[in-house]
Amino acid sequence: MARIDQTPFELEILDLSHDGRGVARREAGHANAGKTVFVAGALPGERVLAKQVARSRHFDEADTLQVLQASSDRVLPRCAHFGVCGGCALQHLDESRQIMAKQRVLLENFERIGHVSPGEVLPPLTGGAWHYRRKGRFSVRRVEKKGKTLVGFRERDPRFVADLRECHTVVPAVAALIVPLSTLVDALQARREIPQIEFIVGDPTPGVDGVALVLRHLQPLCEADLEALRGFAERNRVAMYLQPGGVDSVRPLWPAQPALSFRLEPWNVTLAFRPLDFIQVNARLNEAMIARTFELLDLRAGDRVLDLFCGLGNFTLPMARIAAEVVGVEGEAALVARARENAALNGLDNATFHPADLTRDQRGTSWMRQGFDKLLLDPPRSGAIEVLRQLPLERFGRIVYVSCHPGSLARDAGYLVNELGWTLRSAGAMDMFPQTAHVESIALFEKKP
């Protein structure tokens, strides 16, 4: 392998990549003049001094050493760990410009992958840029050279764990625990056998302020370690769970029977969940997203709605407060069970749930044969192409598609528009993960008249 040239060089930044890096081209006079370079920490319109850190046949990668000419959109990052911690990519870009960059990524994906364009570009949906993250995973590693145990997100180089003292994207109750967790784990006999701690945050309950922690451990814990963990949980008013094996091995340590839930107040709905369940990361944005979804669906009292990839019922149950009937379908049977429990918890008898692998043929199922007016899709990153090919789409009046990956949404939009004749009426980005390059979006499809 050829050695990477460590000589600093200057670049004009032309664009912003989908992962938040500046895009430049090697300048005249270089052996690879015109070759694309992705530059971490650089923004469009800037001239920077950079250092190459990786190379491939088609592009090089570099880090910014010095900003020689700054963009007017550049701001001072709030977090001291920005640039090392891999949890954020865009803290140096003005918040109002971040969401516009994500909007542009969405529209470019529609054009390049789906060969479609929305009739209307929706105003970007935002919900606060800081202290929003209520679910995530901290890596844990004992570092002998530092004489401490690190608890934090991975660095930009994922081989390493960031030595965090603060975090401005997680909710304050979780941010306050980062250093105490490092101290706690470092004092455990099993400190080298703990690879991760997951966090999830719901509403406060008696004795617990809403935070739940799941401590993954590779070996059984001794009684002294268990007592230390119990004491930490009780003092800090957090629910502590242990995970000695797979997902099914998770069990509470303290309190004995934690109750985890959050409210969707505009719809008078409470969603109970378990500590490793999927919930939307950003609570404020989630409520705004639900409201926009209902607006795009034109949800009415007489509607029958099919909600695919429904999870715990995040959309299904609020919809059931408005529509005549809602059917939720989800691939994970345990989530379906909890969605049913949530329907009962909220006294909703017009929401029913079914488990189904939506990547497989479901045309013979009872729920697929029912008649619906409208369809809501909220698939994983891989998208919904398999289920779209199975559904009797001619029976639906409109489709709203909530997406966590603009590429798969664009592909599926191309199928709906170019192969089936639907219209992409509107679409827009949603800032579920501010300070990161992650793009969430929503799109409305209607039948052509």
N, C-alpha and C positions, 0 to 999 in steps of 0.2 A: 504494500500500500504506500502510495506516494505521501511524503511528508507535507503537512499543511503549512503554507507560508504564513508566518506570524507577523509579517510586516504590516503595520497599520496603513490603511488606505482610505481615501475619501470617496463618498458616494452622494448622488442626488436621489432622494427618495421620491418615487413616482406614485406609489399607491399603497394601500393597506391590504394585507392578505387576509384570508378567512380566519386565520388563527391569531391575528392581531400584530403581525410583524410587518415592518416596512418592506416595500418591494422596490428594488433598484436593479440597475444593469451595470455590469463592469464597463468602465469608461475606456475611451480610445487610448491606445498605448499599452493596455494590458494584453497579455497573451490570449485571454479569453474575452476580449472586448464584446459586449453585448450579452454576455451570459447573465442570467437572472440570479440575483442575490437576495435572500430573505434576511432582514436585519432586525434582530430583537431590540426593542427600545427605541425605534425610530418611527417617525410619522411622515405622512405625505407632505411635500413641500419643504422638507428639511434637507440640509447638507450636514453630513455627519462624518466623523472619523470612526472607522470600524475595524474590527479584527476578525478574520475568518476563523470559524470554529469547526466547520464540517464542509465536506465537498461531495458532490455526486456528479454523475455524467451530465445531468441537465440543469443543475442549479447548485449554488454555493449557499452556505449559511454563515451568518456573522453576528457579532454582538456590537452594540454601540459603545464606543469608548468616550466620545465627546460629541456634543451637539454643537456644530459650528454655526449653523443658522437655524434658529428654532421656528417651528410652526406657531402661528397665532392660536392654534387649538391646543398647544401643549400646556399642561398644568403640573404643579408640583404634586407628586404622589403622596397620598395621605399616610401610607404605611411605610415604616422604616425597612421592611423586608421586601418591598417591591423590587423586582429585578432578580431576586434570588429565589423566593418562594414561587412555586408554579401555580398557586391558587388564583392569581390574577394575571391578566395580560395587558390591561388597558387603563390602569390608574393614571398614566401620564397623558391621557387624552380627555379633554373636556367632556363631562357627562352628557351634555346635549349632543355632542358629536358622536359619541359611542353608539347610541341607538340609531343614528342616521347611517353610520357605517354598516350596522347590521341590516338595516332596511335595504341598503344597496346590495349586500351579499345575497339577500333573499331574491331581489329582482334579477340579479345577474344569474342566479341558479335557475329561475324560471326561464329566462331567455336561452341560456346555454344548454341546459339539460332537458327541460320540458318543451322548449320551443313554443312557449306561451307567454302571455303577459296579462295581468289583471286589468279589468275595465276601470277599476278604481284602486288607488293605493291608499290604504287606510292610515290614519294618523298613528304613529308608533304608540304602543301602550307601555307606560312606565309606572313604577310604584315605589320609588325611593331607591337611592343608589348605594346606601350603606346599611350595615347591620341588619341585613335581610335574611341571611342564610340560616334556615332552621333545621337542615338535615345535611349530613356529610360524614366523612371518614377521615380521622387523623391516623397517620402512620406513627408507629412507635419504634424507636431504636436506641439501644444502649450504645453510646460512642465512648470508647475507653480513652481516646486522645483528649476528649473534652471533659472526661470524668463525670458524665451526666447522661441521663436518658432524655432523648428528644421526643416531644409530642407535637406533631404539626402536619401540615400538608407536605407533599413531596416538593423538592426543589424543581427548578426548570430542568435540571439534569435529574431524571427520576430515580437514579441510583441512590440519591441522598435525601434525607429528611431535613426540612428547614428547621432551624433553631429559632422557633417563634417565641416572642415575648408579647406579641399583640396580634390581633386580626380585626380588621374593620369591615369585613363582609359578613362574618357570622354574627348571630344575634348577641347582644351584650352579655347575656347570662352564660353563653358558651365561651365567649372571648375571655371572660373573667376566670375561666377554669383552666386555660392552657398551661400557665406556669404551675399552678397547684397540682395539676395532673402529672406534669413532668417530675415534680418533687415526690408525689405519691408513688408513682411506678418505680422510680429510682430506688426507693426504700424497700421495695418488695423483694423477697427471695427469688421470685419468678420473673424478675425484670427482663431477662433475656428471652423469655418464652412468651412475651406479649407483643404481637406484631401490629395490632391496630386497636383503635377505640372509635366506635361509631357514635354519633350523637344525633338525636332527634328531639324536637321541641314542640310541645303542645300547650294547652292551657294549664294554669296552676291548679293544683288540688291540695287538700289539707296535708301538710307536711312536705310537699314537693312543689317546687316553683315552676314545674313544666318541663325541665330538662331530663332526658333519659340517656344514659350512657350504656353501651354494650362493649364489654371488654373481652376481646378474643384472646384465649390463652391456649398454648400448645401442649402444656402439661398440667396435671391436676395441681390446684393451689393448696398450700398448707394452711392450717387454721390461723396462723399469725397473719398471713396475707389476706385471708378472708375477713378477719377482724379489722384489719387496716382499711380495706375497701368499704366495709359496712360503716365504719366510723367516718370516713370521708364522705360517703353518700349522705349520712344523717346530718353531719355538720353543714354541708353545702346544699342540703335540701334538693338532692337530685335522686332520681330512680337509677339504681345500678343493676345491670344485668350481666351475666356471665355467658360466654359462648365457647365451650370446650371443643366443639366440632362444627358440623354444618348448621344451616339455618334452623333446623328443627331442634337443635340442642340448646337454644337460648332459653335461659331461665332467670327469674328475678332473684337477686341477692338481698336487696333492700329497696323499698319495703317489701313485705311478703307478697302483696297483691297490688302492684302499681296500676293505676287507671290512667291511660293516655288518650287524649282526645283534643279536638279543636273545633271551634264554632265557625260557621258561615252565617254570620249574624243577619245579613240582608234577607236570607231565605229561612231563618229560624231552623237551621239544621246543625246537628252535632255529629261529627265523624269520629268514632272511636278507632284506634289503630294499635298495632303492636310495634315494638321498637325497630324492627327491620323492614317494616312495610314501606312501600312507596307513598310519599305524600309530596305535593308540590313544594319546592324549596322556599319560595318567596310568598309569604302569606298575603301581603297586601296586593301583589300582582295577581295572585290566584283569584282573589275576589273580583278584581277588575277584568280578568280574563273570562271568568264565568259570566259576568254581566255582558261583555261584548259577544260571547258565544250565543247567549240567548237573544241578543239584539239581531245578530246575523241570521239565526235560525228563524227569526220572526215568530218566536214561541207563543202559542195561543192556547186557550183553555181546552179546546177540543182536540189538540194534536196527540198523535201516537208517535213516539220518537224511539228510534233504535240507537243506543249508545254503545259503541264497540270499543274495546280496550278500556273498560269502565273503572277498573281498580276497585277502590273502597266505596265508590259512588260519589266522587267529588263533583261531577256534573249531574249524575243521574238523580240524586236525591233532591238537590235544589230544583231541577227540572220538574220533578214530581209535585212540587208545590204549585206549579203553574199548569202543566199539561194534563191531559186526561189519563195517559198511561205512558210509562217509560220502561223499556226493556234494556237492561245492561248485560253485556257479555264480556267475559274476561278469561284469559288463558290460565291464570293461577287459581286453582280451586280454593286455596286458603283465603285469598282476597275476596272471592265470591261469597264464601261463608261469612266473612266480616261485613261485606256489603249488605247481605241479608239481615245480619244483626243490626246494622245501622238503620236499615229501613224500619225494622221493628222498634228500635230505640226512638225514632222520630215519628212513630205512629203513621207511617206511610204504607198504605196497602195497594197503591197504584204503581209501585216500582217493583219489578221482578228481576231476578238475576240468574244467569246461566253460565256454567263453566264450559269453555270450548277453546281448542287450539285453532286460532284464527289464521294460521298458515296452512291449514288443511281444509279439504272440501267439507263445507257445512250445509250444503244445499238440502240434505235430508232431515235436518233438525227441525223441531217444532217451532222454535223461535224464528228461524229463517223463513218459514212459510206464512208467518203472520203478516198482516198488512200494516205498513207504516207510512206516515206522511213525510217524516224528515229523518235524516241520518247525521249522527255526530261521530266523528272518528278522532281518537287521541292515541295514535299508535306509538310504539317505541321507535328508536332511531332507524330501524330497518324499513319503516313505512308500512303501508297498508295494501300494497299491490295485489297480494294473494287473495285477500278477502274481497277487494273490489272486483276481481275477476269472477267471483262466485255470486255476488249479490244480484238480485233482480232490481237493478238500479232504476229501471224504468218506472218502478212503483213509487219512487221518492220524488218529492217536489223540490227539495234543496238539500245540499250537503254542506256541513261545516267541518273543516279539517283542522285540528289543532296539531301542530308539528313541533318536534324538538330537533329536527334535522332538515335544513332547507334543501339538501340534495334529494332526499327521498320524497319530500313533498313535491318538488319540481318534477321528478319522474312520474309520480302518481297523477299530478295535474296534467302532464302530457298525455297520459293514458285516457283520462276522463274527457279532455277537450278534443284531442286529435283523433282518438279512436272511437269514442262513444258520443261525441257531439255535444257534451256539456259546455257551459260557459263559465269561465273563471271570472265571476262578477267582481270580487274584491279580495285583497290580501294585504297583510301588513305584519311588521315585526313586533315582538313583545319582549321587553327586557326583563326576563325572568332571572338572569344572572348578570347584573351590572358588574362592571370592572373586568369581566371576562369576555372572550370572543364568542361565547356560545350564543347561537341564534335560535330563539323560539319564534313561532309565527302562527298565523291563523288565516284561513282562506275560505271563501264562500263560493260554492259552485251551484249554478241553477241550470235547469233544462232550457234549451233554446225554445223560443215560442214556436 
